[in-house]
Amino acid sequence: SISPVSSLTINLGVRADYFNHNENLNVAPRLALTYQVSEKTAINATAGIYHQSLPLLLLYRNESNKELKNPETYQYSLGFSHLLGESVRLTIEGYYKMYKNFPIDPTQPQVCLLDDLFGWELFSDRALVDSGKARSYGVEFVLQKKLKQKLYGMISGSFFRAQYQDMMGTWRNR
């Protein structure tokens, strides 16, 4: 974390994960910027890469599934937070996420397995491919009452769209 000027904070990070079952090593850099507009208002921007190990249910069903890449996400967000009072904060944030390496069953190319894992044939031993893509974007709102005088609360909501691209190139809702 560095602050080149008093109103700007830059946070850099990296996460590394290793899963010995399929010997996947993932390194994921991240960046966050916070610009303090005033005592009560800040603008935040983030960018980063995230990985998730595949469920063992998918990996153990077929030996070739050990070769699948882990799903990878590129995430971006931009938002602001504002203190409405001494202990109440409003945060609004827009985000965009691009996913790749989703596992797909070539015999059922229209199914997003990570969303419908148990709808997929539970005991299937078919080989999968990791060519699936997905995306999601939206706006999140959070109104938070910080703990003060034994009272705490939070209200949040989101307007979003989440889709995946099947093997035929069609974008489908998740």
C-alpha positions as a LaTeX table, in Angstrom:
\begin{tabular}{lrrr}
\hline
Residue & $x$ (\AA) & $y$ (\AA) & $z$ (\AA) \\
\hline
Ser1 & 0.00 & 0.00 & 0.00 \\
Ile2 & 1.40 & 3.38 & $-0.98$ \\
Ser3 & 0.09 & 6.96 & $-0.88$ \\
Pro4 & 1.99 & 9.18 & $-3.32$ \\
Val5 & $-0.22$ & 12.10 & $-2.21$ \\
Ser6 & $-2.43$ & 12.37 & 0.86 \\
Ser7 & $-5.68$ & 11.94 & $-1.10$ \\
Leu8 & $-4.60$ & 8.87 & $-3.11$ \\
Thr9 & $-3.97$ & 5.33 & $-1.89$ \\
Ile10 & $-2.69$ & 2.59 & $-4.18$ \\
Asn11 & $-2.89$ & $-1.03$ & $-3.09$ \\
Leu12 & $-1.07$ & $-3.70$ & $-5.09$ \\
Gly13 & $-1.38$ & $-7.37$ & $-4.39$ \\
Val14 & $-0.85$ & $-10.82$ & $-5.77$ \\
Arg15 & $-2.31$ & $-14.17$ & $-4.85$ \\
Ala16 & $-0.88$ & $-17.56$ & $-5.78$ \\
Asp17 & $-2.75$ & $-20.85$ & $-5.56$ \\
Tyr18 & $-1.49$ & $-24.37$ & $-6.22$ \\
Phe19 & $-3.73$ & $-27.42$ & $-6.41$ \\
Asn20 & $-1.71$ & $-30.64$ & $-6.38$ \\
His21 & $-4.46$ & $-32.88$ & $-7.82$ \\
Asn22 & $-4.11$ & $-31.35$ & $-11.27$ \\
Glu23 & $-0.87$ & $-29.43$ & $-10.61$ \\
Asn24 & $-2.47$ & $-26.10$ & $-11.52$ \\
Leu25 & $-0.55$ & $-23.04$ & $-10.34$ \\
Asn26 & $-2.35$ & $-19.72$ & $-10.68$ \\
Val27 & $-0.86$ & $-16.29$ & $-10.00$ \\
Ala28 & $-3.32$ & $-13.42$ & $-9.81$ \\
Pro29 & $-2.30$ & $-9.73$ & $-9.58$ \\
Arg30 & $-4.69$ & $-7.10$ & $-8.20$ \\
Leu31 & $-4.78$ & $-3.31$ & $-8.01$ \\
Ala32 & $-7.00$ & $-0.95$ & $-6.01$ \\
Leu33 & $-7.02$ & 2.85 & $-6.11$ \\
Thr34 & $-8.82$ & 5.08 & $-3.63$ \\
Tyr35 & $-9.06$ & 8.80 & $-4.19$ \\
Gln36 & $-10.36$ & 10.76 & $-1.20$ \\
Val37 & $-12.41$ & 13.55 & $-2.79$ \\
Ser38 & $-13.34$ & 15.04 & 0.58 \\
Glu39 & $-13.51$ & 14.02 & 4.22 \\
Lys40 & $-16.76$ & 12.18 & 3.50 \\
Thr41 & $-16.45$ & 11.04 & $-0.12$ \\
Ala42 & $-14.08$ & 8.63 & $-1.86$ \\
Ile43 & $-13.83$ & 7.21 & $-5.38$ \\
Asn44 & $-12.61$ & 3.62 & $-5.65$ \\
Ala45 & $-11.36$ & 1.67 & $-8.67$ \\
Thr46 & $-10.18$ & $-1.93$ & $-8.75$ \\
Ala47 & $-8.84$ & $-4.39$ & $-11.29$ \\
Gly48 & $-7.68$ & $-7.91$ & $-10.80$ \\
Ile49 & $-7.45$ & $-11.49$ & $-11.94$ \\
Tyr50 & $-9.12$ & $-14.26$ & $-9.92$ \\
His51 & $-9.02$ & $-18.06$ & $-10.23$ \\
Gln52 & $-11.16$ & $-20.80$ & $-8.80$ \\
Ser53 & $-10.31$ & $-24.49$ & $-8.56$ \\
Leu54 & $-12.76$ & $-26.78$ & $-10.30$ \\
Pro55 & $-15.05$ & $-28.96$ & $-8.18$ \\
Leu56 & $-13.55$ & $-32.37$ & $-7.49$ \\
Leu57 & $-16.76$ & $-33.91$ & $-8.83$ \\
Leu58 & $-15.71$ & $-32.75$ & $-12.30$ \\
Leu59 & $-12.03$ & $-33.56$ & $-11.96$ \\
Tyr60 & $-12.37$ & $-37.14$ & $-10.71$ \\
Arg61 & $-14.91$ & $-38.37$ & $-13.26$ \\
Asn62 & $-12.45$ & $-38.64$ & $-16.14$ \\
Glu63 & $-8.65$ & $-38.75$ & $-16.00$ \\
Ser64 & $-8.36$ & $-36.22$ & $-18.86$ \\
Asn65 & $-10.31$ & $-33.67$ & $-16.80$ \\
Lys66 & $-7.16$ & $-33.20$ & $-14.72$ \\
Glu67 & $-5.82$ & $-31.27$ & $-17.73$ \\
Leu68 & $-8.59$ & $-28.64$ & $-17.53$ \\
Lys69 & $-7.50$ & $-25.10$ & $-16.71$ \\
Asn70 & $-9.03$ & $-23.41$ & $-13.71$ \\
Pro71 & $-11.72$ & $-20.83$ & $-14.49$ \\
Glu72 & $-10.16$ & $-17.36$ & $-14.66$ \\
Thr73 & $-11.89$ & $-14.03$ & $-14.13$ \\
Tyr74 & $-10.81$ & $-10.51$ & $-15.05$ \\
Gln75 & $-12.68$ & $-8.10$ & $-12.79$ \\
Tyr76 & $-13.01$ & $-4.33$ & $-12.93$ \\
Ser77 & $-14.99$ & $-2.00$ & $-10.70$ \\
Leu78 & $-15.53$ & 1.69 & $-10.21$ \\
Gly79 & $-17.51$ & 3.20 & $-7.38$ \\
Phe80 & $-17.85$ & 5.80 & $-4.73$ \\
Ser81 & $-18.63$ & 5.87 & $-1.05$ \\
His82 & $-20.04$ & 8.76 & 0.93 \\
Leu83 & $-20.62$ & 9.24 & 4.65 \\
Leu84 & $-24.23$ & 10.36 & 5.01 \\
Gly85 & $-23.84$ & 10.86 & 8.73 \\
Glu86 & $-21.48$ & 10.05 & 11.57 \\
Ser87 & $-22.09$ & 6.30 & 11.25 \\
Val88 & $-23.97$ & 5.80 & 7.95 \\
Arg89 & $-22.14$ & 5.10 & 4.67 \\
Leu90 & $-23.59$ & 4.79 & 1.16 \\
Thr91 & $-21.55$ & 2.88 & $-1.42$ \\
Ile92 & $-22.42$ & 2.52 & $-5.10$ \\
Glu93 & $-20.21$ & 0.43 & $-7.34$ \\
Gly94 & $-20.34$ & $-0.67$ & $-10.98$ \\
Tyr95 & $-18.49$ & $-3.80$ & $-12.05$ \\
Tyr96 & $-17.64$ & $-5.90$ & $-15.08$ \\
Lys97 & $-16.30$ & $-9.47$ & $-14.98$ \\
Met98 & $-15.03$ & $-11.57$ & $-17.89$ \\
Tyr99 & $-14.60$ & $-15.30$ & $-17.29$ \\
Lys100 & $-12.74$ & $-17.86$ & $-19.35$ \\
Asn101 & $-11.80$ & $-21.56$ & $-19.07$ \\
Phe102 & $-15.31$ & $-22.66$ & $-18.01$ \\
Pro103 & $-15.69$ & $-26.45$ & $-18.28$ \\
Ile104 & $-18.11$ & $-27.60$ & $-20.99$ \\
Asp105 & $-19.38$ & $-31.06$ & $-21.89$ \\
Pro106 & $-19.05$ & $-31.31$ & $-25.71$ \\
Thr107 & $-22.09$ & $-33.62$ & $-25.79$ \\
Gln108 & $-24.18$ & $-30.92$ & $-24.04$ \\
Pro109 & $-22.60$ & $-27.71$ & $-25.41$ \\
Gln110 & $-25.45$ & $-25.46$ & $-24.24$ \\
Val111 & $-25.09$ & $-26.29$ & $-20.51$ \\
Cys112 & $-22.95$ & $-24.23$ & $-18.12$ \\
Leu113 & $-21.69$ & $-27.00$ & $-15.84$ \\
Leu114 & $-20.61$ & $-24.74$ & $-12.99$ \\
Asp115 & $-24.16$ & $-23.40$ & $-12.72$ \\
Asp116 & $-25.90$ & $-26.74$ & $-13.20$ \\
Leu117 & $-23.40$ & $-29.16$ & $-11.68$ \\
Phe118 & $-26.01$ & $-31.42$ & $-10.11$ \\
Gly119 & $-28.37$ & $-31.14$ & $-13.07$ \\
Trp120 & $-25.54$ & $-32.47$ & $-15.20$ \\
Glu121 & $-25.32$ & $-36.22$ & $-15.15$ \\
Leu122 & $-23.95$ & $-36.69$ & $-11.65$ \\
Phe123 & $-22.04$ & $-39.83$ & $-12.46$ \\
Ser124 & $-20.96$ & $-38.91$ & $-15.97$ \\
Asp125 & $-17.44$ & $-39.91$ & $-16.88$ \\
Arg126 & $-17.24$ & $-37.85$ & $-20.08$ \\
Ala127 & $-14.19$ & $-35.77$ & $-20.87$ \\
Leu128 & $-14.77$ & $-32.02$ & $-20.65$ \\
Val129 & $-13.20$ & $-29.06$ & $-22.43$ \\
Asp130 & $-12.29$ & $-25.72$ & $-20.86$ \\
Ser131 & $-13.34$ & $-23.43$ & $-23.70$ \\
Gly132 & $-16.39$ & $-21.86$ & $-22.04$ \\
Lys133 & $-16.70$ & $-18.12$ & $-21.49$ \\
Ala134 & $-18.94$ & $-16.00$ & $-19.30$ \\
Arg135 & $-19.50$ & $-12.39$ & $-18.30$ \\
Ser136 & $-21.37$ & $-10.43$ & $-15.69$ \\
Tyr137 & $-21.85$ & $-6.76$ & $-15.07$ \\
Gly138 & $-23.96$ & $-4.59$ & $-12.87$ \\
Val139 & $-24.31$ & $-2.02$ & $-10.13$ \\
Glu140 & $-24.32$ & $-2.73$ & $-6.39$ \\
Phe141 & $-25.68$ & $-0.48$ & $-3.66$ \\
Val142 & $-24.84$ & $-0.74$ & 0.05 \\
Leu143 & $-26.21$ & 1.39 & 2.86 \\
Gln144 & $-24.37$ & 0.56 & 6.07 \\
Lys145 & $-25.06$ & 1.73 & 9.59 \\
Lys146 & $-21.83$ & 1.21 & 11.52 \\
Leu147 & $-21.96$ & $-0.01$ & 15.10 \\
Lys148 & $-22.81$ & 2.95 & 17.28 \\
Gln149 & $-24.98$ & 3.01 & 20.37 \\
Lys150 & $-25.45$ & $-0.80$ & 20.05 \\
Leu151 & $-27.05$ & $-0.48$ & 16.60 \\
Tyr152 & $-25.70$ & $-1.94$ & 13.36 \\
Gly153 & $-27.40$ & $-2.64$ & 10.04 \\
Met154 & $-26.87$ & $-3.06$ & 6.34 \\
Ile155 & $-29.12$ & $-2.90$ & 3.29 \\
Ser156 & $-27.70$ & $-3.92$ & $-0.07$ \\
Gly157 & $-28.93$ & $-4.66$ & $-3.53$ \\
Ser158 & $-27.71$ & $-5.31$ & $-7.02$ \\
Phe159 & $-28.87$ & $-4.88$ & $-10.58$ \\
Phe160 & $-26.90$ & $-7.25$ & $-12.78$ \\
Arg161 & $-26.71$ & $-9.42$ & $-15.85$ \\
Ala162 & $-24.81$ & $-12.72$ & $-15.90$ \\
Gln163 & $-24.34$ & $-14.81$ & $-19.05$ \\
Tyr164 & $-22.21$ & $-17.62$ & $-20.43$ \\
Gln165 & $-21.29$ & $-18.46$ & $-24.00$ \\
Asp166 & $-21.96$ & $-22.03$ & $-25.02$ \\
Met167 & $-19.84$ & $-23.99$ & $-27.52$ \\
Met168 & $-22.10$ & $-22.83$ & $-30.36$ \\
Gly169 & $-21.29$ & $-19.15$ & $-29.62$ \\
Thr170 & $-24.70$ & $-18.29$ & $-28.14$ \\
Trp171 & $-24.80$ & $-16.10$ & $-25.03$ \\
Arg172 & $-27.21$ & $-17.57$ & $-22.46$ \\
Asn173 & $-28.40$ & $-16.22$ & $-19.12$ \\
Arg174 & $-26.86$ & $-17.75$ & $-16.00$ \\
\hline
\end{tabular}
